[in-house]
Amino acid sequence: MNTRTFTFSSTHNPWAIGFDGWFDRLSQIQTANEATNYPPYNIIKHDPENWTIEIAVAGFKRSDLEVELAEGVLSISGSGEKAEDEPQYIHRGLAKRAFTRKWTLAEDVIVEGASLQDGVLNIDLRRIIPEDKKPKKFEIS
């Protein structure tokens, strides 16, 4: 698989004037999750308007997880705090360290809900297209 890296720097795009903020935001999106690959996740596209983000959170309780949408950025965090009654592990293969994952959502994408099942956190997303933005067909007279 051939992987390409694009840099969205406004200084390198003479063909786009007035889009500096957009290019800066795209650069932030590009590097937001590059620092870590924990926890692993999937993004499932059900159809052009519906997606699910699946995040492997084995060992986390509902109370350890937080899902937040602010200013178009979906943040999912897990606290890695140890419980007072946590056992002494001889071997710990299930990492339970703190994490934050972020995704920038398009203006017309909303979070439908979040659920935790079998160690997987599911975030359901849906695109809402306003009536005035939907394609219109006109009858020719």
DOKENU-563928 format. One record per residue (C-alpha): residue number from 1; residue in one letter; x, y, z. Coordinates in nm, 2 decimals. Example, Ala and Ser with C-alpha at 12.3 -4.5 7.8 and 13.67 -1.06 7.14 Angstrom:
BEGIN
{dovex:1, zakol:A, xx:1.23, yy:-0.45, zz:0.78}
{dovex:2, zakol:S, xx:1.37, yy:-0.11, zz:0.71}
This chain:
BEGIN
{dovex:1, zakol:M, xx:0.00, yy:0.00, zz:0.00}
{dovex:2, zakol:N, xx:0.14, yy:0.34, zz:-0.10}
{dovex:3, zakol:T, xx:0.10, yy:0.60, zz:0.17}
{dovex:4, zakol:R, xx:0.13, yy:0.97, zz:0.10}
{dovex:5, zakol:T, xx:0.17, yy:1.25, zz:0.35}
{dovex:6, zakol:F, xx:0.02, yy:1.58, zz:0.26}
{dovex:7, zakol:T, xx:0.11, yy:1.91, zz:0.44}
{dovex:8, zakol:F, xx:-0.17, yy:2.16, zz:0.45}
{dovex:9, zakol:S, xx:0.04, yy:2.47, zz:0.50}
{dovex:10, zakol:S, xx:-0.12, yy:2.79, zz:0.38}
{dovex:11, zakol:T, xx:0.22, yy:2.93, zz:0.28}
{dovex:12, zakol:H, xx:0.25, yy:2.65, zz:0.01}
{dovex:13, zakol:N, xx:-0.09, yy:2.69, zz:-0.15}
{dovex:14, zakol:P, xx:-0.08, yy:2.99, zz:-0.39}
{dovex:15, zakol:W, xx:-0.41, yy:2.86, zz:-0.55}
{dovex:16, zakol:A, xx:-0.62, yy:2.91, zz:-0.24}
{dovex:17, zakol:I, xx:-0.66, yy:3.26, zz:-0.10}
{dovex:18, zakol:G, xx:-0.84, yy:3.32, zz:0.23}
{dovex:19, zakol:F, xx:-0.84, yy:2.96, zz:0.34}
{dovex:20, zakol:D, xx:-0.55, yy:2.99, zz:0.58}
{dovex:21, zakol:G, xx:-0.77, yy:2.89, zz:0.88}
{dovex:22, zakol:W, xx:-0.88, yy:2.58, zz:0.69}
{dovex:23, zakol:F, xx:-0.53, yy:2.47, zz:0.61}
{dovex:24, zakol:D, xx:-0.42, yy:2.53, zz:0.96}
{dovex:25, zakol:R, xx:-0.70, yy:2.31, zz:1.09}
{dovex:26, zakol:L, xx:-0.62, yy:2.04, zz:0.84}
{dovex:27, zakol:S, xx:-0.26, yy:2.04, zz:0.96}
{dovex:28, zakol:Q, xx:-0.38, yy:2.00, zz:1.32}
{dovex:29, zakol:I, xx:-0.61, yy:1.72, zz:1.22}
{dovex:30, zakol:Q, xx:-0.33, yy:1.54, zz:1.04}
{dovex:31, zakol:T, xx:-0.10, yy:1.54, zz:1.34}
{dovex:32, zakol:A, xx:-0.37, yy:1.50, zz:1.62}
{dovex:33, zakol:N, xx:-0.34, yy:1.13, zz:1.67}
{dovex:34, zakol:E, xx:0.01, yy:1.06, zz:1.52}
{dovex:35, zakol:A, xx:0.18, yy:1.05, zz:1.86}
{dovex:36, zakol:T, xx:0.02, yy:0.73, zz:1.98}
{dovex:37, zakol:N, xx:-0.16, yy:0.42, zz:1.85}
{dovex:38, zakol:Y, xx:-0.33, yy:0.35, zz:2.19}
{dovex:39, zakol:P, xx:-0.60, yy:0.24, zz:2.22}
{dovex:40, zakol:P, xx:-0.66, yy:0.08, zz:1.88}
{dovex:41, zakol:Y, xx:-0.98, yy:0.18, zz:1.70}
{dovex:42, zakol:N, xx:-1.18, yy:0.11, zz:1.39}
{dovex:43, zakol:I, xx:-1.40, yy:0.34, zz:1.18}
{dovex:44, zakol:I, xx:-1.69, yy:0.17, zz:1.01}
{dovex:45, zakol:K, xx:-1.87, yy:0.34, zz:0.73}
{dovex:46, zakol:H, xx:-2.23, yy:0.20, zz:0.71}
{dovex:47, zakol:D, xx:-2.34, yy:0.43, zz:0.43}
{dovex:48, zakol:P, xx:-2.26, yy:0.78, zz:0.31}
{dovex:49, zakol:E, xx:-2.43, yy:0.94, zz:0.62}
{dovex:50, zakol:N, xx:-2.35, yy:0.69, zz:0.90}
{dovex:51, zakol:W, xx:-2.03, yy:0.58, zz:1.07}
{dovex:52, zakol:T, xx:-1.93, yy:0.41, zz:1.39}
{dovex:53, zakol:I, xx:-1.60, yy:0.45, zz:1.57}
{dovex:54, zakol:E, xx:-1.50, yy:0.14, zz:1.77}
{dovex:55, zakol:I, xx:-1.24, yy:0.18, zz:2.04}
{dovex:56, zakol:A, xx:-1.08, yy:-0.12, zz:2.22}
{dovex:57, zakol:V, xx:-1.11, yy:-0.03, zz:2.59}
{dovex:58, zakol:A, xx:-1.08, yy:-0.36, zz:2.77}
{dovex:59, zakol:G, xx:-1.03, yy:-0.31, zz:3.14}
{dovex:60, zakol:F, xx:-1.20, yy:0.03, zz:3.15}
{dovex:61, zakol:K, xx:-1.54, yy:0.08, zz:3.33}
{dovex:62, zakol:R, xx:-1.80, yy:0.32, zz:3.20}
{dovex:63, zakol:S, xx:-1.71, yy:0.56, zz:3.48}
{dovex:64, zakol:D, xx:-1.34, yy:0.56, zz:3.35}
{dovex:65, zakol:L, xx:-1.45, yy:0.68, zz:3.00}
{dovex:66, zakol:E, xx:-1.56, yy:1.03, zz:2.88}
{dovex:67, zakol:V, xx:-1.70, yy:1.12, zz:2.54}
{dovex:68, zakol:E, xx:-1.72, yy:1.49, zz:2.46}
{dovex:69, zakol:L, xx:-1.79, yy:1.70, zz:2.15}
{dovex:70, zakol:A, xx:-1.68, yy:2.06, zz:2.16}
{dovex:71, zakol:E, xx:-1.62, yy:2.31, zz:1.87}
{dovex:72, zakol:G, xx:-1.64, yy:2.03, zz:1.62}
{dovex:73, zakol:V, xx:-1.38, yy:1.81, zz:1.79}
{dovex:74, zakol:L, xx:-1.49, yy:1.47, zz:1.92}
{dovex:75, zakol:S, xx:-1.27, yy:1.37, zz:2.22}
{dovex:76, zakol:I, xx:-1.27, yy:1.03, zz:2.38}
{dovex:77, zakol:S, xx:-1.07, yy:1.00, zz:2.71}
{dovex:78, zakol:G, xx:-1.00, yy:0.72, zz:2.95}
{dovex:79, zakol:S, xx:-0.87, yy:0.77, zz:3.29}
{dovex:80, zakol:G, xx:-0.59, yy:0.53, zz:3.39}
{dovex:81, zakol:E, xx:-0.63, yy:0.59, zz:3.76}
{dovex:82, zakol:K, xx:-0.57, yy:0.29, zz:3.98}
{dovex:83, zakol:A, xx:-0.85, yy:0.18, zz:4.21}
{dovex:84, zakol:E, xx:-0.78, yy:0.16, zz:4.58}
{dovex:85, zakol:D, xx:-0.88, yy:-0.21, zz:4.58}
{dovex:86, zakol:E, xx:-0.69, yy:-0.30, zz:4.26}
{dovex:87, zakol:P, xx:-0.51, yy:-0.63, zz:4.29}
{dovex:88, zakol:Q, xx:-0.13, yy:-0.67, zz:4.27}
{dovex:89, zakol:Y, xx:-0.07, yy:-0.80, zz:3.92}
{dovex:90, zakol:I, xx:0.20, yy:-1.06, zz:3.84}
{dovex:91, zakol:H, xx:0.15, yy:-0.99, zz:3.47}
{dovex:92, zakol:R, xx:-0.07, yy:-0.72, zz:3.32}
{dovex:93, zakol:G, xx:-0.14, yy:-0.77, zz:2.95}
{dovex:94, zakol:L, xx:-0.44, yy:-0.54, zz:2.94}
{dovex:95, zakol:A, xx:-0.31, yy:-0.19, zz:2.94}
{dovex:96, zakol:K, xx:-0.52, yy:0.05, zz:3.14}
{dovex:97, zakol:R, xx:-0.33, yy:0.37, zz:3.09}
{dovex:98, zakol:A, xx:-0.49, yy:0.71, zz:3.04}
{dovex:99, zakol:F, xx:-0.56, yy:0.82, zz:2.68}
{dovex:100, zakol:T, xx:-0.73, yy:1.08, zz:2.47}
{dovex:101, zakol:R, xx:-0.83, yy:1.03, zz:2.11}
{dovex:102, zakol:K, xx:-0.96, yy:1.32, zz:1.90}
{dovex:103, zakol:W, xx:-1.14, yy:1.34, zz:1.57}
{dovex:104, zakol:T, xx:-1.25, yy:1.66, zz:1.39}
{dovex:105, zakol:L, xx:-1.61, yy:1.62, zz:1.27}
{dovex:106, zakol:A, xx:-1.76, yy:1.80, zz:0.97}
{dovex:107, zakol:E, xx:-2.01, yy:2.07, zz:1.06}
{dovex:108, zakol:D, xx:-2.30, yy:1.85, zz:0.95}
{dovex:109, zakol:V, xx:-2.19, yy:1.54, zz:1.15}
{dovex:110, zakol:I, xx:-2.35, yy:1.47, zz:1.49}
{dovex:111, zakol:V, xx:-2.29, yy:1.22, zz:1.76}
{dovex:112, zakol:E, xx:-2.59, yy:0.99, zz:1.78}
{dovex:113, zakol:G, xx:-2.48, yy:0.81, zz:2.09}
{dovex:114, zakol:A, xx:-2.22, yy:0.60, zz:2.27}
{dovex:115, zakol:S, xx:-2.23, yy:0.25, zz:2.41}
{dovex:116, zakol:L, xx:-1.99, yy:0.01, zz:2.58}
{dovex:117, zakol:Q, xx:-2.01, yy:-0.36, zz:2.50}
{dovex:118, zakol:D, xx:-1.76, yy:-0.64, zz:2.54}
{dovex:119, zakol:G, xx:-1.47, yy:-0.41, zz:2.60}
{dovex:120, zakol:V, xx:-1.54, yy:-0.20, zz:2.29}
{dovex:121, zakol:L, xx:-1.67, yy:0.16, zz:2.31}
{dovex:122, zakol:N, xx:-1.89, yy:0.24, zz:2.01}
{dovex:123, zakol:I, xx:-1.95, yy:0.60, zz:1.90}
{dovex:124, zakol:D, xx:-2.23, yy:0.64, zz:1.64}
{dovex:125, zakol:L, xx:-2.21, yy:0.93, zz:1.40}
{dovex:126, zakol:R, xx:-2.46, yy:1.06, zz:1.15}
{dovex:127, zakol:R, xx:-2.45, yy:1.33, zz:0.88}
{dovex:128, zakol:I, xx:-2.75, yy:1.56, zz:0.89}
{dovex:129, zakol:I, xx:-2.80, yy:1.74, zz:0.56}
{dovex:130, zakol:P, xx:-3.03, yy:2.04, zz:0.59}
{dovex:131, zakol:E, xx:-3.31, yy:2.06, zz:0.34}
{dovex:132, zakol:D, xx:-3.16, yy:2.38, zz:0.18}
{dovex:133, zakol:K, xx:-2.83, yy:2.19, zz:0.11}
{dovex:134, zakol:K, xx:-2.99, yy:1.88, zz:-0.04}
{dovex:135, zakol:P, xx:-2.99, yy:1.86, zz:-0.43}
{dovex:136, zakol:K, xx:-3.30, yy:1.99, zz:-0.59}
{dovex:137, zakol:K, xx:-3.45, yy:1.89, zz:-0.92}
{dovex:138, zakol:F, xx:-3.65, yy:2.14, zz:-1.12}
{dovex:139, zakol:E, xx:-3.92, yy:2.07, zz:-1.37}
{dovex:140, zakol:I, xx:-3.86, yy:2.22, zz:-1.71}
{dovex:141, zakol:S, xx:-4.15, yy:2.41, zz:-1.84}
